[in-house]
Amino acid sequence: MNELFSTRSEGEEDHGPLMRDLACLPVFFALAGKKVVLAGGSNAILWKAELCQAAGAEVEVYSEDTCPGLVAFASRHPQVSLVSRRIEPENFHGATLAIAEVENAAEATRLQAAARTAGVAVNIIDKPGFSDFQFGAIVDRSPLVIGISTSGGAPKLAQALRGRLEALLPREIKLWAQTAKVWRERMKALDTPLKTRLRFWELFSGRALAARCAPRDGDLATLLAEAGAGTAVGVTGSVALVGAGPGDPELLTLKALRALQSADVILYDDLVAPAIVEMARREAEKIPVGKRGYKPSCRQDHIVSQLVALASQGKRVVRLKGGDPMIFGRANEEIAALRAAGIPVEVVPGITAALGAAAMLQVSLTEREKARRLQFITAHAHDGKLPGDMDWRALCDPRASTVVYMGVKTLEPLAGLLLANGMDPSTPALLVERATCPDERRIFGTIGNLAAKVAEAEPAGPCVIFIGESFAPAFSLPRTQVKLEAESGALAR
């Protein structure tokens, strides 16, 4: 039987139609042991023959001029036969599918008519007007197979989407999909309530999407027990502290994306780009817990209590943080509280703002002969003021590259103390606002004048400040880039 794509989950109630104007109906043909006929001898036909053979079909290829690759392929696979003549109408009888490559409309019309007379769906390669179906891009994790179609409008887009999905899906998901078929048969013999079965497959899917290994002996019993327990007290979930990166959604790591798409609840910071939050699975509960300097913020103890409470209900929780969760955040407090509550916790690193900004500037943070040390500092203490325990000797080292986080409001006193402790006033210094985002801004200067330029520009987004000789090359941007920044008011010299 052919399977159809559905927008409903297994066991979900039918509340009426869920989509309109479907461009095409995606179907999966079960071809094992069935006849498929192909007409043509090119590499394009070879690819289609490989697909059909991989699906278990008995493949007949009719061609008067067969490419060497197709000949070699047929010699390796007994279920593929080559016939050295053009295909005739009687050859379509008994076939499930027909695929052909032709050069002109007259031949396409002939083959289309022959196939339809025999009751066979036909695909004429690159001629959708003569075809009953089209081939889409395929993600193969058999028995998990994903088809992607743009109805012939943008094949490259379908290929790009396939690449994204290939990267998203763990390799082990193939093994979980295989195991699902076995477990489904075993569960038929169990007198399990419907709600428990539905919860079982929800838990199974979450495990499969985050899998790092194949299912183990005992996982079936464990998942059934968890499904039966539901959200009862004592059922423990988990928490992942996930780095969202500096802003560009494409800089999110694959592991972070998998965590987002398997989470039940997401607590996200104010600095996380909305496009990244939207990457989470649709059903996930999304809770803003923004913390911004000098602005009303969610209290840290409230965030911690939410993490513990939600995970204690058996939920998979993601604490989504801008940049990297382990750099100038409160990750240690959250980890300690979760460990004390006996809740499993993991950390998924992200690209920190310093690395994202440096990449956009195409400047090394550790340029040879200019930087012997790279140091990240925060210029924002718990009271909002410049920390009083700074190592000024290290900060004024001319062979150090310094990156300052949360330093906009305290830049003037920071610069003053650096100068007072011996830093050369001409030392290159620049500020990057909203690093890696489309509206990224850069303000160039020296440690002697950057504070005044920043005060005039009044940046409102998250900023990172670079100080040191290593950053001098950033001042030599390509002329077109400098022009664009100047026109947007981002470059103040």
C-alpha positions in Angstrom: 0.0 0.0 0.0 1.2 3.5 -0.7 1.8 5.9 2.2 0.7 9.5 2.1 2.3 12.5 3.8 0.1 13.8 6.6 0.1 16.9 8.8 -1.3 14.9 11.6 0.6 12.8 14.2 -0.2 9.2 14.6 -3.4 8.8 16.6 -4.2 12.5 16.4 -7.9 13.3 16.1 -9.3 14.5 12.8 -10.7 18.0 13.2 -11.2 18.6 9.5 -8.9 19.7 6.7 -5.6 21.2 7.7 -4.3 22.5 4.4 -5.4 24.3 1.3 -4.0 24.6 -2.2 -1.6 21.7 -2.0 0.7 22.0 -5.1 1.0 18.2 -5.4 0.2 15.1 -3.5 3.4 13.5 -2.1 3.2 9.7 -2.2 5.5 6.8 -1.4 5.4 3.9 -3.8 6.2 0.4 -2.4 8.0 -1.0 -5.4 9.5 -4.3 -4.0 8.9 -7.0 -6.6 7.0 -4.7 -9.0 7.8 -3.8 -12.5 9.1 -0.4 -13.5 9.9 0.4 -17.2 12.4 3.1 -18.3 13.0 4.5 -21.8 16.4 6.0 -22.5 20.1 5.3 -22.0 21.6 8.4 -20.4 23.0 9.1 -17.0 19.7 10.6 -16.0 18.0 7.3 -16.7 20.8 5.5 -14.8 20.0 7.6 -11.7 16.3 6.8 -11.9 17.1 3.1 -12.4 19.3 3.2 -9.3 16.5 4.7 -7.3 13.9 2.1 -8.5 16.4 -0.8 -8.0 17.1 0.4 -4.4 13.4 0.4 -3.7 13.3 -3.3 -4.8 11.7 -2.9 -8.2 12.2 -5.2 -11.2 13.6 -2.7 -13.7 13.4 -2.9 -17.5 15.4 -0.3 -19.4 14.7 0.2 -23.2 17.3 2.0 -25.1 19.0 1.9 -28.5 22.1 3.9 -27.2 23.0 2.9 -23.6 25.6 4.8 -21.6 28.5 2.7 -20.1 27.4 3.5 -16.5 24.0 2.0 -17.1 25.5 -1.1 -18.7 27.8 -1.6 -15.7 24.9 -1.0 -13.3 22.8 -3.7 -15.0 25.6 -6.2 -14.9 25.8 -5.9 -11.1 22.1 -6.2 -10.5 20.1 -9.2 -11.8 16.8 -7.4 -11.3 17.8 -4.8 -13.9 17.5 -5.8 -17.5 18.5 -3.9 -20.6 16.6 -4.1 -23.9 18.4 -2.7 -26.9 15.5 -1.1 -28.7 13.0 1.6 -28.2 10.1 1.0 -25.9 6.8 -0.1 -27.4 3.2 0.3 -26.0 2.9 -3.3 -25.0 6.0 -3.0 -22.7 4.0 -0.8 -20.3 1.6 -3.5 -19.4 1.9 -4.8 -15.8 4.2 -1.9 -14.8 3.7 0.2 -11.7 5.6 3.2 -13.0 7.1 4.4 -16.2 10.0 6.8 -16.6 11.4 8.2 -19.9 13.8 10.7 -21.3 13.0 12.0 -24.7 14.1 14.9 -26.9 10.9 16.0 -28.6 7.3 16.6 -27.8 6.1 14.1 -30.3 7.9 11.2 -28.6 6.8 12.5 -25.2 3.2 12.5 -26.4 3.6 8.9 -27.8 5.0 7.5 -24.5 2.5 9.4 -22.3 -0.4 8.0 -24.3 1.0 4.4 -24.2 1.5 4.6 -20.4 -2.0 6.0 -19.8 -3.6 3.4 -22.0 -1.8 0.7 -19.9 -2.9 2.5 -16.7 0.7 3.3 -15.7 1.8 6.6 -14.1 4.6 8.1 -16.2 7.4 10.6 -15.6 9.0 12.3 -18.6 12.2 13.7 -17.3 12.3 17.5 -17.4 8.9 17.7 -19.1 6.4 18.2 -16.4 3.6 18.9 -18.9 3.8 15.2 -20.0 4.3 13.7 -16.5 1.9 12.3 -14.0 4.4 12.6 -11.2 7.8 14.2 -10.4 10.9 13.1 -8.5 11.8 15.3 -5.6 15.0 15.6 -3.5 15.4 12.6 -1.2 16.7 12.3 2.3 17.5 8.6 2.8 17.6 7.1 6.3 15.7 4.0 5.3 13.2 3.0 6.5 12.9 6.8 7.2 12.6 8.5 3.8 11.9 12.2 3.3 10.8 13.6 -0.1 11.0 17.3 -0.9 9.3 18.9 -3.9 9.0 22.5 -5.3 6.7 21.2 -8.1 9.6 21.7 -10.5 9.9 25.4 -9.7 13.2 25.4 -7.8 15.1 22.1 -7.8 18.2 23.8 -6.3 16.0 24.9 -3.4 14.9 21.4 -2.8 18.5 20.2 -2.9 19.4 22.9 -0.4 16.6 21.8 1.9 17.8 18.3 1.6 21.2 19.4 2.7 19.7 21.1 5.8 17.8 18.0 6.7 20.8 15.7 6.2 22.7 17.8 8.6 19.9 18.0 11.1 19.1 14.3 11.4 21.5 12.2 13.4 23.0 9.2 11.7 21.6 6.9 14.3 18.0 7.9 13.4 18.1 5.2 10.8 18.6 2.5 13.5 15.7 4.0 15.6 13.4 3.9 12.5 14.3 0.3 11.9 13.7 -0.6 15.6 10.3 1.2 15.5 9.0 -1.4 13.1 10.0 -4.2 15.5 8.7 -2.5 18.6 5.4 -1.7 16.9 4.8 -5.4 16.4 5.7 -6.2 20.0 3.4 -3.6 21.3 0.5 -5.1 19.4 0.6 -8.0 21.9 0.5 -5.6 24.9 -2.8 -4.4 26.4 -1.6 -0.8 26.5 -4.0 2.2 26.8 -4.2 4.5 23.8 -2.9 7.5 25.7 0.1 5.5 26.9 0.8 4.4 23.3 0.6 7.9 22.0 3.0 9.1 24.8 5.3 6.3 24.0 5.8 7.3 20.4 6.2 11.0 21.5 9.0 9.9 23.8 10.4 7.6 21.2 10.6 10.4 18.6 12.4 12.7 21.0 15.0 10.0 21.7 15.4 9.3 18.0 15.9 12.9 17.1 18.6 13.4 19.8 20.1 9.9 19.3 23.8 9.4 19.7 23.6 5.6 19.6 21.3 2.8 18.5 18.4 1.7 20.7 19.6 -0.6 23.5 18.1 -3.6 25.1 15.7 -2.4 27.8 14.8 0.9 26.0 11.4 -0.5 25.0 10.5 -1.2 28.7 12.0 2.0 29.9 10.0 4.1 27.4 6.8 2.2 28.2 7.3 2.9 31.9 7.9 6.6 31.3 4.9 6.8 29.0 2.7 5.1 31.6 3.9 7.4 34.3 3.1 10.5 32.2 3.8 13.7 34.1 3.4 12.3 37.5 5.5 13.6 40.4 8.9 12.0 40.4 9.2 11.7 36.7 12.4 13.6 35.8 13.0 15.5 32.6 16.2 17.2 31.5 17.7 20.6 30.9 20.0 21.7 28.1 21.8 25.0 28.3 22.1 25.9 24.7 24.2 28.7 23.0 22.2 30.5 20.4 25.3 32.2 18.9 25.8 36.0 18.3 22.7 36.6 16.2 22.9 35.0 12.7 20.5 32.0 12.8 22.9 30.2 10.4 25.6 30.1 13.0 23.5 27.9 15.3 25.2 24.5 15.7 23.6 21.3 14.5 23.5 20.1 18.1 21.7 23.2 19.3 19.2 22.9 16.5 18.4 19.3 17.5 18.0 20.4 21.1 15.5 23.1 20.0 13.5 20.7 17.9 13.2 18.1 20.6 12.4 20.4 23.5 9.0 20.6 25.3 9.8 24.0 26.8 12.2 26.8 25.8 13.3 29.6 28.2 15.0 32.1 26.0 17.0 35.3 26.6 16.1 38.7 25.3 19.2 38.8 23.1 18.3 35.6 21.2 17.2 36.4 17.6 13.4 35.6 17.1 14.3 33.6 14.0 16.3 31.2 16.2 13.4 30.8 18.7 11.2 30.0 15.7 13.4 27.1 14.8 12.0 25.2 17.8 9.3 22.6 17.2 5.9 24.2 16.8 4.4 22.4 19.9 7.1 23.7 22.3 6.2 26.2 25.0 8.3 29.3 24.6 8.9 31.4 27.7 10.9 34.7 27.5 13.2 35.3 30.4 15.1 38.3 29.1 17.8 39.9 31.2 19.2 43.2 29.9 21.6 45.5 31.7 20.0 48.7 33.1 16.5 47.5 32.1 13.7 45.5 33.8 14.8 41.9 33.8 13.6 38.5 34.9 15.2 37.5 38.2 17.8 34.8 38.1 16.3 32.9 41.0 13.0 32.8 39.2 14.6 31.4 36.1 16.3 28.7 38.1 13.1 27.8 39.9 11.3 27.5 36.5 14.0 25.2 35.1 13.8 22.9 38.1 10.0 22.9 38.2 9.6 22.2 34.5 12.2 19.4 34.4 10.6 17.9 37.5 7.4 17.5 35.5 9.3 15.2 33.1 9.7 17.9 30.4 12.7 18.4 28.1 13.8 22.0 28.8 16.1 24.2 26.8 17.6 27.2 28.4 18.5 29.2 25.3 21.2 31.8 25.8 22.8 34.3 23.4 26.3 33.6 22.3 27.9 30.8 24.4 26.2 29.8 27.7 29.5 29.5 29.5 30.8 33.0 28.8 29.7 35.8 31.1 26.4 34.2 31.9 24.9 32.6 35.0 25.3 29.0 33.8 27.2 27.8 36.9 24.3 28.8 39.1 21.8 27.0 36.9 23.9 23.9 36.6 24.4 23.8 40.4 20.7 24.1 41.1 19.8 21.4 38.6 22.4 19.0 39.9 21.2 19.6 43.5 17.6 18.7 42.3 18.9 15.5 40.6 18.0 16.8 37.1 20.2 15.7 34.2 21.8 18.7 32.5 23.9 19.2 29.5 25.6 22.2 27.8 25.5 22.9 24.1 28.2 25.5 23.2 27.5 28.4 20.9 29.6 30.9 19.0 30.4 33.7 21.3 30.0 37.4 20.1 33.7 38.0 20.0 34.3 35.2 17.5 31.3 36.1 15.4 32.3 39.8 15.2 35.9 38.8 14.4 34.7 36.6 11.6 32.7 39.4 10.1 35.6 41.8 10.4 37.9 39.0 8.9 40.5 39.9 11.6 42.4 37.4 13.7 42.1 37.8 17.4 45.6 36.4 17.9 47.7 37.9 15.0 51.3 36.7 15.1 53.8 39.2 16.5 51.0 41.4 17.8 49.1 39.3 20.3 50.6 36.9 22.8 47.4 36.7 24.8 43.7 36.9 24.2 41.6 38.0 27.1 37.8 38.3 27.5 36.6 40.6 30.2 33.3 42.0 31.4 33.0 45.7 32.2 29.7 45.2 34.0 29.7 44.1 37.7 26.6 42.9 39.6 25.9 46.5 40.6 26.1 47.7 36.9 29.3 49.5 37.5 32.9 48.9 36.2 34.3 46.0 38.3 36.8 47.2 40.8 39.2 44.2 40.7 40.5 44.6 37.1 44.1 43.5 36.3 45.2 46.8 34.7 48.7 45.5 34.0 47.3 42.7 31.9 44.8 44.9 30.2 47.4 47.5 29.2 49.8 44.9 27.8 50.6 46.0 24.2 51.0 42.3 23.2 47.4 41.4 24.3 44.1 41.4 22.5 41.2 42.4 24.7 37.6 41.8 24.1 35.1 43.6 26.4 31.6 42.3 27.0 28.8 44.4 28.4 31.0 47.5 28.3 28.9 50.3 26.6 27.8 52.0 29.7 31.2 51.7 31.4 33.4 52.4 28.4 34.3 55.9 29.4 35.7 55.0 32.9 37.3 51.8 31.5 39.1 53.8 28.8 40.1 56.4 31.4 41.7 53.9 33.7 43.4 52.1 30.8 45.0 55.4 29.8 45.9 56.2 33.4 47.6 52.8 33.7 49.8 53.4 30.7 47.9 52.3 27.6 49.0 54.2 24.5 46.0 56.5 23.5 46.5 55.5 19.8 45.8 51.8 20.5 43.2 50.6 18.0 39.7 50.2 19.6 36.4 49.5 17.9 32.8 48.5 18.9 30.6 46.1 17.0 26.9 46.2 17.6 24.6 43.3 16.7 27.5 41.2 15.5 26.7 38.9 12.5 23.2 40.4 12.1 22.0 42.2 8.9 22.0 45.5 10.8 25.4 45.0 12.4 27.1 48.4 13.1 30.8 49.2 13.7 32.4 52.2 15.3 36.1 52.6 14.8 38.5 54.6 16.9 41.3 54.5 19.4 41.2 53.9 23.1 41.6 57.6 23.4 38.4 58.6 21.5 36.2 55.5 21.2 34.1 56.3 24.2 33.1 59.7 22.8 32.2 58.2 19.4 30.1 55.5 21.1 28.3 58.0 23.3 27.3 60.0 20.1 26.2 56.8 18.2 24.1 55.6 21.1 24.1 51.9 20.3 21.0 50.0 21.6 21.8 46.4 20.7 24.2 43.9 22.2 27.8 45.2 21.7 31.3 43.8 22.0 34.5 46.0 22.1 37.9 45.1 20.7 41.1 46.7 22.0 44.6 46.0 20.8 47.0 46.2 17.8 45.6 42.9 16.4 42.5 44.8 15.3 44.3 47.4 13.2 43.6 45.5 10.0 39.8 46.0 10.6 40.3 49.7 9.9 41.3 48.9 6.3 37.9 47.5 5.2 37.2 47.3 1.4 36.1 50.6 0.1 32.6 49.4 -0.7 32.1 48.1 2.8 33.3 51.4 4.3 31.0 53.3 2.0 28.0 51.3 3.1 28.8 51.7 6.7 29.3 55.4 6.3 25.9 55.8 4.5 24.1 54.0 7.3 25.7 56.1 9.9 27.7 53.2 11.4 31.1 54.5 10.7 32.1 57.6 12.7 35.8 58.5 12.4 
